Amino acid sequence: MKLTTSLPTLLGALLASQSLYSQAPPPTPTQTLEPVIVTATLSEEAADNVPYSVTVIDEKRIQELNVASFPEVFKETPGVLFQQTANGQGSPFIRGFTGFRNLALIDGVRLNNSVFREGPNQYWSTIDSLSLSGVELVKGQGSVLYGSDSIGGTVNALTKGPAYRQPTAPVTVSGKQGKGAKTVQPVSQPVGLGPYVTGMGYVRYATGEDSWTGRLEGSVSEWEKYGVFVGVTGRSFGNIEAADLGELPFTGYDDLGIDAKVEIFLDPDTKLIIAHNQMHQYDVVRTHRTIYAVPFAGSSVGTDLQHYFDQDRYLSYIRLEGNPAGGFVDRYDFTFSHHFQGEDRYRLRTGSRYDEEGFDVNTWGFALNLQSETSIGLLSYGASYYLDQVDSYRRSYQGGDLDSVGIQGPVGDDADYHLAGVYLQDEVDLTDRFKMILGVRYTYADADIGRAQDPDTGDVISINDHWHNVSGSARFLYSVDDEKKLKLFAGISQGFRAPNLSDLSRFDIARSGELEVPSPGLDPEEYILTEAGVRWDSETLSASLAYFYTDITDMIVRAPTGRIIDGSAEVEKKNAGDGYVQGIEFALNWRVTEDWSLYGTVAWQDGKVDGFPTSSPKSVEEPVSRLLPFTGLVGVRYDNPSRRWWAEANVQITDRADRLSAGDKADTQRIPLGGTPSYTLATVRGGWRATDNLTLTMAVENVFDEDYRIHGSGQNEPGVNFVFGAEMRF
């Protein structure tokens, strides 16, 4: 299925028609404020005042980066490797972990579910970056606040909502205003009452992807009464044009996103939110598994004639939040949610043999978060429960006729997965300079799989298991000086990941030519996350330096069984991965003058974990899969004194990625022999507010036209890529 370019064309017409926006008032200038985050502690806190390594990417920066998909917003974040299995299937590695070892939230609701698989997966790409007001990344947070999966990092994608015009105080104006002005009649009423209507149209075109993106959104609201917001985004990607390799066949795809939010103020301290967002991806080809893959630096080519995915995701939630006056509870929010994820995969092996498989996941969830300001500190406490209901299928065809129906799809069929937890956290200001945060969480997980295939006999089996976990955390923040510019932070947190349906029952292709089979009887993975750092924040200079060390116990790893099934090497899962990941992250932003600033980042990682390079039962210590190579970035930015235009340029240098596990070495379709070559990327971008309503942006990515592949990806990135954007607001 292919989307036409009608939506981008329509948006282009809207942007060209200034008369449509003629009655729009000029936007109110906004003051630059210290970023405030909620993900790290569940309370609104300045980003520089939490004892974690955090990254805040606001809506303005998302627009400036002009990214093609959500995972790309992290491409200049230190400690994060942005990997793409295929175009439209991005999966960031955060402090050495990806997939289900990072937790993704949308407005605090879990995107992660029990079918998320080992290694890079495409599910984060079902978040529409243009529907977001901002993104918060907390690295190495642990499991106290959000439970299972939050090992490398927690990402909270915050969706847009209605815009409000706050009434001004009553004023009285009379007399003449300026030379020759008419007499102004007295006014004595609040200014800004009544419905407030705003909207936005946006288009993006990129030459290296041959892609069009269009978005329309609108908002109607009344201050402290109600607000309604609706947005729609359409994208159409052509084939990637790489530097030396030329056009990469079958790397294009289409997607469509829709989002809406209604806010109703029951009283000045209580708000009801009803929200919905969805994403559909069509014909996303996993090119590296097909005969059309273009080899790079010795990488191999797949054998499938076709191999593509369709993705559907819907999230709806209703949330009641408030700040009651009096009583023990000072703030609360209660959320009831329904999340649907559907995946369909088509694989053509030969001219007459093909198969289809997929799954549907309905996730029902609720979460209650409470806060109380007490004599012993700010208490945050609450509970959450998520239920996944999973159906999966597999059908094989020969010569156009149905040949067989599988017992299960990529995960077990007729399955339920329960994840419940309660938590308590205390944030204490021991002195004016010294803050301590202590927390504990109890989690219960239960898997009930009705139908799975026994890898030995091929018979139907059921899998039932459950697990308990108690995780704790202690974090500290100390301000060295009275002005609280220089701060030290440190912490230790426990993290865990309960085995999910993918661990226990997956029967599907993994990496290059591996067949992953069901593995009942697994235990939870356990981690101890420690970090220490220093940060400086002043009006002209922001800098941070952090060291982290993650201890790994019982990580679930793949182990070859020695059997070959249908041409693929069979692998099972074992709790055998003990090891560590460590690293250093540095970031700096220096405002040299009022208009000029310099910025830069440096990241280094190292890690080893036990694995099984052969079918021998004896494990060996080897590098952690897809470690981030040593990476540095330096940039300069200029903001015109009028603030009508800006420009910036940066250079990113990435070292050769040659610390490979046995699985990396075997994954020859994605990782070249001996590792992924180093590369240097230069980017120039800028923006111009042509009118009070129209903003134009342009970027030149990969200025040196370098032929490169991000480590672990399934295809190369574009060569020189000109990216144009236009945004009209009213």
N, C-alpha and C positions, 0 to 999 in steps of 0.2 A: 504494500500500500504506500502511496506517495502523496504528500501534501503538495498542493500547488503553491505558487508564490503570491496568491491573491491577498493574503494578509499583509505581507511586507509591502505589496504594491498599494494596498489601501492605506497603510500607515504613511507611506511616502506621499500620497496625495493629501492626507490630512496635514502633514508637516509643511507641505508646500502652500497650504491655504491658510495664510495668516489671519484672514477674516474670520475664520472659525474661532479664533482666540481673542478677537478684538475687544471683548468685554472683560477680559481677564485682568485683575488688578496685579500690579507688580508684586513679586514675592517679598515677604518681609525678610530683611537681613537676619541671618542667624549668627549667634555668637559661638565661637569654638569653645567647647567645654571638654573637660577631662572625660574620656570614655568611662561609662558606667556599665558594669556587667552584673548579671544575676546567676550565671551558670556555676561559678566557682563556689559560692557559699549559699545560694538560694536567697540572698538578700542583695538589695541594690548597693553596690560598692564600687568606688573608683578602681579602675584597673590596676593602678600602681599601689593599691592599698590591700592587696590580697596576697597571701603567702604561696602563690602558685606562679608558674610560667603561663601567661595568658596572651592571646592574640585577639584583638578586636578589629574586625573588618566591617566598616559601616557602609550604608547604601551608596554614599558618595564615592568611596574607594572602589566598590564593586563596579560602579559605572566607569570610573577611570581605568580600571584594569581591562574592561571590555571583554570579559571572558566568554568562551563558547559554552561552557558547562559548569555546574556547581563545583566539582572537585578542583577546578583550576583556580579558584579564589585563593588557594593555599600555595600557589606555585612560587611565590617569593617569601614564604614564611620559613624562618630557620628551623631546621630539624624535621622538615616535612618533605618527603619525596612524592611528587605527583606522578603516578604511574597510570598508563592507559593500556589495558589489555586490547582494546579496540577503540576506535574513535566513537565517543559516546558511552564508553564503559570505563570511566576513570575511578581510581581507588587510591586515596592518599595513604602513604606509609608515615605514621606519626611515631617518632622515637622507636623505630624499628618494627612497628606492628601495623597491620592493615586488616581489612575485612571485619570479621566479627570480634577482633580484639581492640577495635575502636568503637565507641558508642556514638551514634548519630541521633540527635533529637530534633524534632520540629516543634517549636514553641513548647519545649519541655516534654513532648510526647515521643516515646521511643519509635525510631524508624527500624532499629534492629529487631529481628524476629528469629524464630527457631530454624528457619531454612537458610539463613546466611551461611555461606560455605567458607571453608579454609582458603586463605590466600586472598588475592585481589578479587573483588566482585564488582558488579556494575550498579549496585542498588543506590549508591549515593548520587549517581547521575540522574535519578528520578526526582531530585529536588531542583526546582526552577530557581536559578540564582536571581532572575529579574523579579521574582515575587517576594524578595527578602528585604527587610529594613536593616539587616545586619547579621553578622555571623560571629559567634564567640567560640574560641578554641581554648580549652584548658588542658594542658599537657600533663600526663602522669597523675591524674586525679585520684584514681583508685575507686573502690566500690561503695563507699559509705553513703553518698547521696543518691546514686543512680543504680546501684546493684551490679549485676553481671556485665562483663564486656569492657568496662572502662579501664583499659590497660595503657595503651599508647596515649590516648587522649579522648576527651569528650567534646563533641561539636554540637552546638545548639544553633540551628538555623531559625532565625526569628522572622516571621512573615509580616508583610505590610498590613496596615489597617487603615481605618478612616482618618482623615486629616481634620483637625478641629481649629476653629478660629475663636480664640479666647476673648470674651467681652472685655472692653476697657471700662474703667470706672466712669460713672456719670460725670459729664462735663457741661459747662455752659459757655457758649461762644456767642459774642455779639460784636457789633461795630463793623468797621471796614478792615479788610485784610490786604494791605499793600496798595500801591499806587493804582488808582483807577478801578479798584475792586468794587464789586457790588456789595451792598449791605448783606451780611449773613444773619439770618434769623436765629434767635436764641435756641440752643439745643440743650435739653436736660434729660437725657436717657442713656442707658448703656449703649455703647457702640459695638456693633458686631453681632447682634442678636439675629435670629432667624436662620433659615437653612444656609449652609455653606457648601458650595459645589466646587470641586477641584477635579482635575484629570490630567492624564499624561499619555502621550504617544511616543513610541521609541522604535527606531530601526537601526539595524547593524548589518554591515556587509564586510566579509573578509575574503581577500583574494586567494590566499593560500589554502583555504578550505572550500572556496567557491560556495560560501554559505550566506544565507539570508536569515535574519531574525527580526521579528516584529512583535511589539507588545502594545496593548491598549489597557488603560485602567482608569477608574473613576471612583469618586467618593462623594457622598452626601451626608451631612451631619448637622447637628445642633449641639452646642456646648452643654455638657452635662445632661443631655437628654438621650441622644441616639447617634449612631454612626453606621453607615453602610459602605462597604468597599467591594469592588469587583475588578478582577484583572484576567487577561488572557494573553498567552505567549505562544507564538508559533515559530518553529525553526525548520529550515531545510538545508541540509549539508550535501555538498557535492564531494567528489573524490579529493583527497589530499594531494597537493602538488609538492613533493619533496625536492630538495635541492639537486642532488645528483641522480637520484633514483627516478625522478620524473613523477608522472601521475601514478598514484597507488590505487589500483582497481578495487572497487567494492568497499570503499571506506566512508561512503556517504550514508546518511540516514535522515529521518524526519522525527520531530517530536512536537507535542502539543500539551501545553500546561494551562490549567484554569484554577483560579483561587478566588475566594470570597470570604468576607468577614463582616459580621453584624455585632455591634456593641450597643447594649441597652443599659442605661444608668438607672438602677432601681432607686437609688438615693445617692447623695454626693459621695458616700463611702462604699458603695456596693455596685459592682458592674457584672453584667451577664454577657459572655462572649460566645457566639456561635460561629465556628469557622470551618472552612472546607478548602482543601487543595488537592489537585490530582495532576498526574503526568502520564502521558502515553508516548512510548517510543516504538517506532515502526522500522522493521528491517535493519536492525543493527547487526552488521556482519562481523563475526569473529574471524577476521581475514587471515590471521596467521595459521589457522587450522585448515585453510583451503589451498588449492593448487595455484590460486591467484596471488598469494603472498609474494612480496618482492624481497629477496634476501638482502641482508645488510651485514657487512663485515664477517661473513661466513655463517650467518644464521641459516637454518633449514626451512623448507617449505612444507606446508601441510599436505594432506592427501584427500580431504573432503572436496567435493565439487561445489557444495553450498553448505553454509553453517551460519545461521542468523537467529536473532532473538527479537521477540516483541515483548514489551514490558508495559504493565498497567499498574498504577498505584493510586489509591484514593484514601485520603485521611479526612475524617470529620470529627469534630469534638465540640462539646459544650462545656464551658468553664464558668464557675461562679467565683468571684474574687472580691475581697473587701478588706477594709481597715476599720473594724468596729471600735467605737469609742467606749472605754470602760471594759472591765472584765480582764481575764487572764490572757486571752488571745488578742494580739495586736494586729496580726495580718493572717489571712488564710486564702487558699485557692483550692477548689475542688474541681477535678476534670474527669469527665467521662468521654471516652474516645472509641471510635471504630476505625481500623486501618485495614485496607484490603491491598494485597499485592498478588498480582498474577504474572506468571512467566510462561511463555511458549517458545520452544526451540525447535527449529527445523534443521535436519542434517541430511544432506544428499551424499551418500558414500560413493555410489556408482551411478551409471545412467538409469538403472532400474531399481536400485535398492536405496530406500531412505527411511528415516524414522522421525517421529514427532514425540516430544515429551514436554512436560511442564507441571506446574502446580498452581493452586490457589490457596492463599492464606488469609483468613479472616481473624483479625486480632481485636479482641475486646479488652479495654483497659480502663482502670480508674486510678487516680492519684490524689491524695490529700496531703497538702503541705501547710504547716502552721508555724507561726513565729510568735514568741513571747519575750518581751524585754523584762528581765528579772534581775534580782540582786546578785545572781551568780553569772550573769552574762546574757547574751542574746541566744535564746534557745530556738533551734529549728528542728522540727520533728514531724513525722508523718508516716504514711503507708502507701504502698502501690500494689496493684495486681494486674497482670496481663495474661490473657488466655489466647493462645494460637489454635485455630482449628484448620487443619491442613488436609487437602486432597491433592493427590498427584497421579500422573498417568504416563504411560509409554505405549506407543503403537508403532509397529514396524510394518513396512510395505515392501512387496516384491513385484515388480512389473505393474505397478498401479493397483495391485490387489492387497488387501489386508493380510499380512503374513502371521502376525502374532500380537497379543496384547500382554503387556508386562504386568507383573504383580504390583509393581510400584513405578513411580517416576523417578526423578533425581533424588527424592527423599521418600521416606515411608508414607504410605497412603493411609487414609482414615486415622489421622493422628491428632492428639491434643497435647499441648505443652503449656504448663502453668509456671508462672514466675511471680512470686509474691515476696514482699519485704517490708520491714519497718525500720526506721532509723531515728537517731537522736544526735544532734550536734550542738555544741556549746561554743560560742564565740565570746571570748573574755578579753577585755582590755586590762591587763595586769597593772600597767602604768600608762601614762600618757604616751609613752613611746613603744610599749611592748604589748603585742597582741598574740593570743594563743587560741587555736581552734582545735577542739577535741571532738571526735565523732565515732559512732559505732552503728553497725547495721546488721540485722539478721535477715537472711534470704533463704527461701525455700523454692526449689525447682523440681518439677515432676514431668516426666515424658511418658506418654501412653501411645504407642504406635500399633495400630491394628493390623497392618499388612506390610511386611518387608520380605525381601527375598534372601534366603539363606545362601551365602556365597559358595558353600560347599555342596549342598544338595539341590539347590534351586527351588526348594519348597517354600511355602508360605510360613513365616514365623511372625510372632508378635514380640515387641520389646517394651518392657515396663521397668522404669527405674526412677529414683528420686534422690535428691541431695540437699544437704543443709550447709550453710556457711555463716560464720560470724566474722565480719571485717571491721578493723579499727583504723583510725587515722589521727595523727598529731601534727599540727602545722604551727609555725612560729614566724612572726614578723617583728623586726626591731628597727626603729628609726634612730639613726646614729646622731643626727643633729636636731636642734630645736625646730628648725624650719621643715623638717621631715622630707628633705630632698634625697638624702642618702639612706637607703634601707637595705637590711639584710633579711633574707628569708631562708627557711629550711623546713624540711618536713619528712615524715615517713608515713606511708599509707599501705594498707593491704589491698590487694586486688584479687579478684578471682573471676573465672569464667566457667559457668556450668556447661557440661556437654549438651549440645542442642541436637535437633533432629538430623542435621547434616552430619555431625560427628557420628551419631549412632547408626544411621540408616542410609547414608548416601550411596547410591549406585549409579555412577556417572563418570564421564571423562574428567580428568584432572591434569593440569599442566600439559606437557607435550607427550601424548601417547600413554598416559597412565589411566588405569581404571580403578576408581575408589569404590570399595565395597563396604557393606554394613559391618559395624564393629561394636556390638553390645558390650556392656560391662565397664564403661569408661568412668573415670573419676574427674572431679573438677580440677581445672588448672589453678595454680596458686602463685601469686606474685607479691613481692615486697618492693615498693616503689619509694626510692629516696631521692631527694634533690636538695641542693643548697645553691644560693645565688645572691647577687648583689645588684641593686638597680639605683640609678640616679635620675631624678626627675626635677627639672627646673623649667623656667620659661623658655630657655634657649637650647637646652640639651636634655635628651632622654637616652639612657643607655642601660643595658642589662647584660649580665653574664651569669649563666647557670650551668651547673654540672649535675647530671642525673645518673643514677645507677639502678637498674631494674633486675632484681633477682628472680629467676624463673624456676619453678618447681612443678613437675608433672605436666608439662605442656604436652598437648596431644599432637603427635607427629605421625607422618605417614611412613610406613615400613613396607618394602617390597616383600611379597610372599614367595616369589620365584615362579609363579604361574603366569602364563600368557593366555589371555582370553580375547578372542576376536581381534587379534593383532595388537592388543594393548597389555602392558605390564600391570598386573594386579597389585594394588597397595591396600593395606589395612591400617587402622589407627591404633596407637598405643600411647599410654601415659608415660613416656620415656624421656621427654625433653626437659632436662635440667641444664641451666646455664645462666647467662646474663646478657644484658645490653647496657652500654654506658655511652655517654656522649657529652659534648660541650656545645652550648648555643650562645651566640653573641649577637646583639642587635644595637644599632646606634642611629639616632636621628638628631642632627645638630643644625639648628637654625642660625646660620652664620650671620645673616643680616635679616632685616624685616622681610626681605623678598627671596633670599637665596637660602637653600638648605642642602645639607649633605646627609646621606643615609647609607647604611651598609649592614650586612649580616655575614656571619660565619657559622658553619655547623660541621661537626665531626662526630662520627659514631663508630663504635666497635662492639662486637658481641659474638658469643659462641653458645651453642646449644647442642645437646646430644641428638644424634640422628642415626638413620640406618641407610647407608649408601648401597648396601646389598641386602639379599635375603638372609644373611647371617643374623642369628638372634642377638649378636653382640653389637651394642651401639658404639658410636665413635663421636668425639667432639668435633664439630665443624662450625664454620661461620653461620650466623643467623641469615636466613634467606633474604635477599634483596636489601642489604644494608645500604643506607644512604652514603654515597661517595662523599669525600671531602668537598664542600661546596662553599663558595664565597660570592657575595654580591656587593657592588658599590654603585651608588647613584647620586645624581645631582638634580635638584628641582628649583624652578623659578616660578614664583607667583607674582604676576604683574601688580603694581601698587593699586590699580583700580579694581583688582580682583575679578576682572572680566576675562582674563585668560591666564593659562599656566602651561608649563612644559617641563618635562623631565626626561632623563636618559639614564640607563643603567647597564651594567655589564655583569653577567653571571658566569662564573667559571666552575665547571663540574669536573672532578677528577675521574680517572678511569675506574670503573666498578669491576674489580677482579677478585674480590673476596667472596667466593662462591661456595654454596653448599652443594652436596651431591645432587639435590633436586634442581638447583639452579643450573648445574652443568648438564643435566639431562633435558632441561627445558630449552632445547636448541632452537625452537621456532621463535622464541622471544629473546633469549640471551645468546649473543654470538659466542663462539668458541673462545675461551680465555677471558671473557668478560665484555662489558659494554664500553666502547671507546669514550674518552674524555671529549668535552666540547666546551665552546665559549659562545655565549649568546649575548647579543647587544639588542637593546630595545629603546626606542624613542617614542614618546607619546605626549599628547597635549590636548588641551581643550579650550574652547572659546565660547563665552556667553554672548552670542551675537545680539540678542535682545533680552529683555527681562524674562522672556518666556522660552526662548530657543537656545539650546546649548549644543554645540558641535564638538565631537571628539575625533581624534585620528591617532593611530599608532602604526609604527613600522616595527614588526617583530622579526627576530632573526636577521638583523641588518646585514650580517656577514654571509648570509645564504649558506649556513653550515648544514651539512647533512648529518643529522644526529638522531639518536633514539634515547629516550629516557629509560633508565635501567628497569628491566622487567616488562617493558611495554611490548605490544604485539605488532607495532608498526612505527615507522619514523614519523617525526613531526614535520609540519610544513617548512618549506624554505622561506625566502623573504615573504612576509605576510603583511599586506596593507589592510588595516582594520579601520573602518569608518563607522561612526555612530552619530545619531541625531536624536535629540530629546526635546519635545515640546510639552510644556506644562501650562495649565490654565487653572 
